[in-house]
Every structure is written in C-alpha cells, then in structure tokens.
C-alpha cells in the first residue's frame, strides 16, 4: 500500500503515520498520568499528615483543569491515563477529560506498582480501574500505563494479562536504566511486547535520546523539567529519522504544572527530582505545544494494530 504523507489522513479520520524521513514531521503522542500528588512513588511508605494529604489531593482538579484549558486553546487532543479510584471520588474530572475529546486510559486502580502484585491481583486491579472509568465515560478503555512504568522484566507476565483482558495497547515499558523502572534493551519505537505466556500487545514506549552506550530518558516527567529542551528536540528528530514507524510518546502529570502545591516530606534526592523546575514547566509545555503535531495514543494504536505484521516483537522477560 502506498504510504500517506505525514499530516494527511488515513481514511479513518485519524492522523496518518510517517514511514519515511522525507515525509515530514511524525505525530507525537501527548499523554498525562493523572493521580493525586501524594500517590507518587517517591512518597510511598511515608506517613503523611491528613491535612497535608487533603490539601495535596485537592490540587488535582485545578491542575488538571489548567492542562485541559491549555490543550483547548491549542486545539490539541491527548491521552489521559487516570487512576481508576478517581472515577469514584471525582467522576466530574473524568467526565471533563472525556467531554473535551481526550482519550481516557487506565493508570491502575490506586496507583499501586505492578511489582507489588501477583498476576491475579493485577487482573483485579486492571478490571476494577477500567470498569470504573468506563462507567463514567460510557466508552471502553483501550490503553494502559502502569504506575511508575512498573512493567519490567520480572513483571512481563502483566503483558499476558493485558492481552487477555482485551486492551488495545500498553505504554508501560521505558527502554532506559533507572533505579525504579526500565527495560533498557527494549525497542525505542512502537513494538509488539510478548509476555511470559506468549500473549502480545502493542507497546508505545516513552521517548528517549540514544547516546553512545546509553538511552537518555527525555520523554517527560522530571526529565522535561530538569534537562535542557534541546535534548527532547534532538530525541524527537532522532525518532523521526531512525524509527519505523516514526512515533514518539511524551508523558506528563498535571501536578507538574502546579508550582504552588504543598510540598511532601521527601528525601533530598526525591525532593530534587520532584520539585526542581516546577515554576518553568508550564511555559516549557506551552512552547512545546506550538512546535509539534500531537495526537492521542488510541488513534495511533488503531493504525498500528492494523499493520502488526510490520512491527518487531520483543520479549521483556528474556530480552529477546
């Protein structure tokens, strides 16, 4: 089939994917992980003052509203991976995201890492989150992102569960080395991730910059706040040049654009990772939105699943 130039449509109403360096800018998937700030992994195990926890949780709606307003002004639709429990505690927030035309995906039930669950616990967690979000939005949930990218080598069995439960795609495998997550030898572009039991699911990994001997994570989160923006631009250019299909995934959190939020009592390293750069993150995001063409993950996933035979297969559990 003749490729469709980037920027045109593929007949389904969705932005076409780029297959060639000469075809212009490839789409960039824009995603947000939505959880109350006190749920972050850096705060796991902390005994938080109830008042601090309440004030921290109360910032979620205004921070997410700020993101929704910004995207609306730029005419951009994104994917929001939302903690399922929020569909019970604040269904209006989930409805607002869906009503604005954004995709709602699952970010687990209560932001517990997959590493802390058995396969059956994970299945229950996934079903509970997807059911709660679907009840609010009225549409089925197609995508999943594990809290703290916690699908790693020893939790590759989770890919089988995702495939068995009918998810269209996953975005939990980060091809980097990190003290909390990462499968460093995973492909940089979209691929079929195969679980320990042989189940496969489309994987959309976050963007990284390939450097000699290492993959530098630049696809969002703290890296967006801490690293010079030129590194992200280099990564996006590298993906357009080297990856087929040329698709990049970026991720953020609404709390990262709320500089006045109450600070959690984190250790020095976590405090640095979490709070440095908050006051410039909003300006950086707005600048980024003006430079690229953004799409929802589900729209890319539908196209890629129609051409699965063209994608590489990777088994995180074995590294093959």
C-alpha atoms as one frame of an Amber mdcrd trajectory, in Angstrom:
protein
   0.000   0.000   0.000   1.340   3.432  -0.858   2.253   5.433   2.277   0.211
   8.518   3.077   2.289  11.679   3.611   2.508  12.900   7.193  -0.146  15.473
   8.010  -2.754  13.808   5.780  -5.483  11.464   6.973  -5.555   7.708   6.518
  -9.238   7.312   5.641 -10.309   6.663   9.224 -10.203  10.305  10.230  -7.021
   9.734  12.230  -3.635  11.385  11.538  -1.529   9.245   9.237   1.783   7.815
  10.416   5.103   8.631   8.826   7.099   5.782   7.268   9.891   7.765   5.645
  12.292  10.533   6.678  11.176  12.520   3.637   7.563  12.584   4.721   7.836
  15.442   7.178   7.063  15.593  10.862   5.754  12.452  12.520   2.950  12.670
  15.058   3.837  12.920  18.735   1.560  11.218  21.246   0.797  13.543  24.145
  -0.180  11.847  27.397  -0.826  12.766  31.026  -0.776  10.464  34.054  -3.490
  11.623  36.433  -3.166  10.860  40.121  -3.156  12.908  43.301   0.340  14.152
  44.027   0.589  12.284  47.331   0.338   8.972  45.421   3.706   9.401  43.667
   6.208   6.591  44.122   8.667   8.900  45.903   6.101   9.286  48.689   5.330
   5.582  49.021   5.658   4.451  52.616   5.563   7.961  54.063   3.213   8.690
  56.926   1.559  11.877  55.721  -0.316  14.339  57.877  -4.038  14.051  56.980
  -4.263  17.798  56.378  -1.271  17.738  54.014  -2.754  14.761  52.184  -6.102
  16.523  51.807  -4.501  19.761  50.571  -2.302  17.836  48.136  -5.243  15.841
  46.791  -7.332  18.983  46.473  -4.904  20.392  43.915  -5.659  17.647  41.363
  -8.772  19.199  39.824  -7.420  22.740  39.321  -4.113  21.388  37.985  -5.914
  19.133  35.508  -8.275  21.965  34.556  -5.224  24.084  33.739  -3.970  21.363
  31.397  -7.397  20.966  29.769  -7.670  24.720  29.219  -4.192  24.864  27.672
  -4.911  21.968  25.318  -8.240  23.505  24.369  -6.609  26.802  23.439  -4.173
  24.939  21.181  -6.804  22.625  19.703  -4.922  19.523  20.865  -6.366  16.205
  21.970  -4.315  13.955  24.236  -4.487  10.741  26.230  -5.074  10.858  29.996
  -4.134   7.723  31.950  -6.278   8.154  35.063  -6.175   6.274  38.370  -9.455
   4.339  38.499 -10.278   5.351  42.052 -10.670   8.946  40.828 -13.699   7.790
  38.818 -15.348   7.091  42.188 -14.062  10.055  44.188 -14.256  12.705  41.454
 -16.210  11.445  38.425 -16.676  15.030  37.222 -12.959  15.264  36.475 -13.038
  12.099  34.370 -16.129  13.340  32.541 -14.461  16.686  31.819 -11.456  14.958
  30.256 -13.666  12.744  28.101 -16.038  15.561  27.121 -13.115  17.592  25.781
 -12.362  14.831  23.265  -9.380  13.348  25.056  -8.797   9.638  25.442  -9.202
   8.169  28.933  -6.870   5.257  29.693  -6.170   3.258  32.836  -3.380   4.098
  35.264  -4.324   1.297  37.646  -6.890   1.403  40.429  -4.948   3.130  43.220
  -1.502   3.769  41.680  -0.006   0.604  43.131   3.020  -0.643  41.190   2.674
  -3.910  39.268   5.803  -5.085  41.114   3.746  -5.307  44.314   1.018  -7.529
  42.811   0.509 -11.135  41.826  -0.936 -11.838  38.356  -4.425 -12.300  39.777
  -4.167  -9.147  41.883  -3.094  -7.251  38.792  -6.021  -8.636  36.806  -8.445
  -7.477  39.501  -6.746  -4.078  39.688  -6.950  -3.668  35.902 -10.585  -4.724
  35.678 -11.608  -2.509  38.580  -9.936   0.559  37.114 -11.174   0.008  33.564
 -14.731  -0.713  34.707 -14.879   2.404  36.891 -13.520   4.673  34.152 -15.796
   3.131  31.503 -18.864   3.618  33.680 -18.137   7.346  33.872 -17.157   7.917
  30.231 -19.549   5.458  28.618 -16.815   4.001  26.391 -14.458   1.058  26.764
 -10.895   1.622  27.956  -8.319   0.840  25.284  -4.966   1.776  26.820  -2.993
   1.152  29.999   0.064   2.662  31.647   1.473   1.032  34.764   2.224   3.317
  37.709   5.949   4.179  37.689   6.426   2.224  34.430   6.424  -0.915  36.577
   6.148  -3.468  33.785   9.755  -4.625  33.810  11.498  -7.949  33.213  10.116
  -9.692  36.292   6.573  -8.421  35.674   6.451  -9.310  31.967   3.564 -11.647
  32.862   1.420  -8.499  33.086   1.560  -8.248  29.288  -0.296 -11.558  29.060
  -2.997 -10.202  31.367  -3.354  -7.001  29.335  -3.703  -9.030  26.127  -6.198
 -11.453  27.701  -8.304  -8.568  29.005  -8.568  -7.085  25.501  -6.548  -3.890
  25.892  -5.533  -2.362  22.562  -2.146  -1.088  23.694   0.208  -0.568  26.630
   2.628   2.262  27.422   4.476   0.934  30.466   7.875  -0.189  29.185  10.552
   2.519  29.275  13.726   1.459  27.395  16.099   3.031  29.947  18.094   2.186
  33.077  16.595   3.694  36.219  16.569   2.757  39.881  12.777   2.276  39.823
  11.927   1.026  36.323  13.148   0.328  32.812  13.898  -2.373  30.240  16.969
  -0.798  28.611  17.213  -3.138  25.618  13.573  -2.732  24.559  12.982  -1.098
  21.140  12.759   2.707  21.020   9.765   2.793  18.690   6.393   1.002  18.769
   6.661  -2.792  19.018   4.708  -5.887  19.985   5.501  -6.788  23.583   5.241
 -10.501  24.316   4.549 -11.720  27.834   5.948 -14.788  29.549   2.900 -16.765
  28.430   3.100 -15.728  24.785   0.405 -13.045  24.779   1.212  -9.951  22.730
   0.118  -6.340  22.938   1.137  -3.196  21.103   3.681  -1.235  23.153   4.118
   2.536  22.841   7.298   3.389  24.808   8.107   6.914  26.036  10.622   8.883
  24.005  14.345   8.706  24.704  17.549  10.039  23.205  20.016   7.409  22.062
  23.577   8.303  23.073  26.753   6.219  22.799  26.341   3.385  25.276  23.081
   4.553  26.828  19.490   5.631  26.358  18.766   9.015  27.933  15.166   9.350
  29.161  13.808  12.660  27.904  10.152  11.833  27.223   8.544  13.814  30.024
   8.136  13.912  33.772  11.115  15.167  35.736  13.342  14.925  32.676  11.227
  17.591  30.957  11.727  19.913  33.914  15.385  19.149  34.640  17.003  18.722
  31.218  17.535  21.366  28.512  14.645  21.374  25.977  17.122  20.895  23.137
  17.635  17.279  24.249  13.948  16.498  23.781  14.012  18.137  20.355  17.047
  16.044  19.427  15.241  12.901  20.588  12.156  13.675  18.503  14.340  14.299
  15.465  16.197  11.060  16.099  12.924   9.116  16.321  11.689  10.645  13.066
  14.947   9.645  11.400  15.597   6.208  12.872  12.329   4.592  13.967   9.767
   2.920  11.712   7.004   3.727  12.270   8.160   7.155  13.424   6.049   7.670
  16.536   7.099   9.400  19.764   5.327   9.212  23.129   5.550  12.022  25.704
   4.151  11.888  29.232   3.432  14.446  31.952   1.450  14.803  35.194  -0.963
  17.646  35.972   0.754  18.228  39.339   3.968  19.093  37.464   2.314  22.334
  36.330   1.192  23.424  39.805   4.183  25.257  41.328   2.293  26.347  44.457
   1.273  22.861  45.578   2.159  21.877  49.166   5.485  20.036  49.353   5.620
  16.450  50.582   8.321  15.467  53.128  10.526  13.652  50.609  14.178  12.705
  50.955  16.672  15.112  49.340  17.099  13.180  46.075  13.358  12.688  45.616
  12.690  16.311  46.527  15.126  17.414  43.816  13.610  15.071  41.220  10.072
  16.099  42.117  10.115  19.859  42.638  13.031  21.414  40.758  11.770  23.195
  37.640   8.086  23.359  38.558   7.905  27.120  38.007   9.123  26.865  34.423
   7.292  23.691  33.433   4.092  25.416  32.295   5.969  27.774  29.995   8.001
  24.887  28.608   4.861  22.873  27.895   3.152  25.731  26.091   6.258  26.258
  23.958   6.386  22.539  23.161   2.738  22.511  22.066   3.479  25.193  19.480
   6.333  23.217  17.906   4.805  19.826  17.116   1.709  17.976  15.926   0.135
  15.974  18.746  -2.266  13.037  18.717  -3.992  10.631  21.096  -2.430   7.246
  21.772  -5.570   5.328  20.789  -5.597   6.853  17.301  -2.019   5.733  16.652
  -2.671   2.322  18.221  -5.597   1.616  15.917  -3.449   2.224  12.864  -0.515
   0.216  14.166  -2.668  -2.748  15.156  -3.866  -2.887  11.564  -0.243  -3.500
  10.491   1.006  -5.688  13.338   2.950  -7.914  10.958   5.289  -4.974  10.262
   6.230  -4.478  13.918   9.132  -6.004  15.825   8.316  -8.481  18.595  10.196
  -8.106  21.876  10.014 -10.324  24.967  10.861  -8.215  28.050  11.121 -11.306
  30.237  14.012 -12.663  28.178  15.312  -9.529  26.439  14.779 -11.144  23.012
